[in-house]
Amino acid sequence: MIDGGAEDKAWSRLMAAAQDGDRKAYEALLRQAVPYICAVVRGLHAAPDRVEEVVQEVLLTVHRVRHTYDPARPFRPWLAAIARRRAIDALRRRRRMETHEVFDAIAYETFADPAANKHQERPATTEHLSMAVANLPARQREAVRLLKLRGLSLAEASAESGTSVAALKVNAHRAIKALRKRLTGE
Amino acid sequence: MADDAARLIERLAAEARPVRRLRPPALRAALWLGTVGALIALAIWLFSDLTLSLQRLQNARLDWEMAGMLLTGILAVVAAFHLSLPDRSALWALLPLPPLALWLATTGYSCYRHWFTDGWALGSSWDCLKFIVGVSVPLGGSLLYLLHRAAPLMPVRVATMAGLGVASIAAFALQFFHPFDVTFLDLGTQLAASALVVLATGGYERLTLSRGAR
C-alpha cells in the first residue's frame, strides 16, 4: 500500500503526462482518483445516487480545467477543490429544486392525460399536500417520505426503516391511493 | 467503480489532447498589469496636463488616496488571477482590502470636507463616471478574457475581483485627467462608478452562469 504523499507524487506525474497528451496516463489517473473523489463528495453529499452523478461532473470538470494544474504543486488539493466545488454546486441545485418543487404523487398519473386534469381548478398546494401526507397512517407516511420525498430506492428505504421491501411497496401504494382520494375526491 | 463513470473515463481519455499549461498566476498578472500600465502611462504623457498633475501630487492626502487606488487595483488583479485557479485559497480575496480601506477612508474624508464647502454643487461628476466606465470596459474585457482561460470554478468571485481591479486602476488614471478641485458629488461619483463596474462584472458572470454557458 502506498502512502498519501507517494500517491500524490504518482498522480502528479500522471497528470503532467496527461497534460502532454499521454492518454494511458490520463485514463490511469482518473481511474485511480475516482475513490478519492467519491470520498470527498460523500463527505458533503449523503445520498449515494447523487454521489455517482457528482463524481461524473467532477471528472468532466477535471477534463475541462486540466491545463490549470501546475505539476510543481501537489495534485490532491487541486482535485479536492474541484470535487468540493462540484459537490456544493450539486447541493445548491438540489436545494433550489426542493424549494420550487411540490411533491405531488398523482402528478405523473394524471397530468400527462389532459382528460384527467379536471381537478386542476383546485390545485394541490404545498399546504394541502403537507396536511394530506401528515394525516396518513405512520407506516404509509414513512414510505412516502423515504421513497417519494427523499427519492431513496426500495432497498435503501428498507435498510433505513427496517421495513421489508414488500411492506414498503404496499404502504407506498396505499399512501398514494389515500392521497389521491383526499386531494381529488376520487 | 460504476459503469457510467468507467465509460466516461474511457471517453475523456480517448479525446484527451495535449494542453498548454497556464503560466503562474503572478506572472500572468504582472504581464497584464505591465501592458496596461504602459498604455496608461503613454496616455497620461500624451494627453494630460502633467505640470498641473505634479502640482496636485504635492497634496499629501491626494497622494494617499492615489496610492490606495493604485494598490487596490494591482492587488485585486493579482488576487483575481490566483482565485481563478481551483487550488488557491479563497483568502486571496482579502488581499486588496487594506488599500481599499485606505482609498475609501481618504475619499470619504474629502467627501465630508467638500460637502461643507461646496454642498451638492455639480462639478464634473458625469465626466468622471464616463471616464471610469469607459476605461474599465476595455480593461475589464481583456482581463476577463485572460481569467476565463483558467475556466474558474467560482467565476462570479473572480469577475468581481477583476472588476474591483479595473475600476481602481481607472479611478487612479482619472486623477491625471481631472486636474482641478473636485466636489462632493465628483468624489461620490468616482466611488459609485467603481462600484458599478464591480457589480457589472460580477453580474455579467452570474448571468452567464444562469444561462448555463459553462
Contacts between the chains, C-beta under 8 A, distances in Angstrom:
chain1	res1	chain2	res2	distance
A	18	B	16	6.3
A	19	B	18	6.9
A	19	B	19	5.2
A	19	B	21	6.0
A	20	B	18	5.4
A	21	B	16	6.9
A	21	B	17	6.0
A	21	B	18	3.5
A	23	B	13	4.8
A	23	B	14	6.8
A	23	B	16	5.2
A	24	B	13	7.6
A	26	B	12	7.3
A	26	B	13	4.9
A	26	B	16	4.8
A	27	B	9	6.0
A	27	B	10	6.9
A	27	B	13	3.6
A	30	B	9	4.5
A	30	B	12	6.7
A	30	B	13	6.9
A	31	B	1	7.0
A	31	B	6	7.7
A	31	B	9	6.0
A	34	B	1	5.3
A	34	B	5	6.0
A	34	B	9	7.6
A	35	B	1	7.9
A	52	B	2	5.3
A	52	B	4	6.8
A	52	B	5	6.8
A	55	B	2	7.9
A	55	B	5	5.7
A	56	B	4	6.4
A	56	B	5	5.9
A	56	B	8	5.5
A	59	B	5	6.8
A	59	B	8	5.6
A	59	B	9	6.5
A	59	B	12	6.4
A	60	B	8	7.4
A	60	B	12	7.5
A	61	B	153	7.4
A	63	B	12	4.7
A	63	B	16	7.4
A	64	B	151	5.7
A	65	B	86	6.3
A	65	B	150	7.1
A	65	B	151	4.7
A	65	B	153	7.6
A	66	B	16	8.0
A	66	B	19	5.9
A	67	B	19	4.0
A	67	B	20	6.2
A	67	B	21	5.7
A	67	B	22	5.9
A	68	B	21	8.0
A	68	B	22	5.5
A	68	B	84	8.0
A	68	B	85	5.3
A	68	B	86	6.2
A	68	B	150	5.1
A	68	B	151	7.1
A	69	B	21	7.4
A	70	B	21	6.9
A	70	B	22	7.7
A	70	B	24	7.2
A	71	B	21	7.8
A	73	B	87	6.7
A	77	B	87	4.7
A	78	B	86	5.5
A	78	B	87	4.0
A	81	B	86	4.4
A	81	B	87	4.9
A	81	B	153	7.2
A	82	B	86	5.1
A	82	B	153	6.6
A	85	B	86	7.2
A	85	B	153	4.4
A	85	B	154	7.1
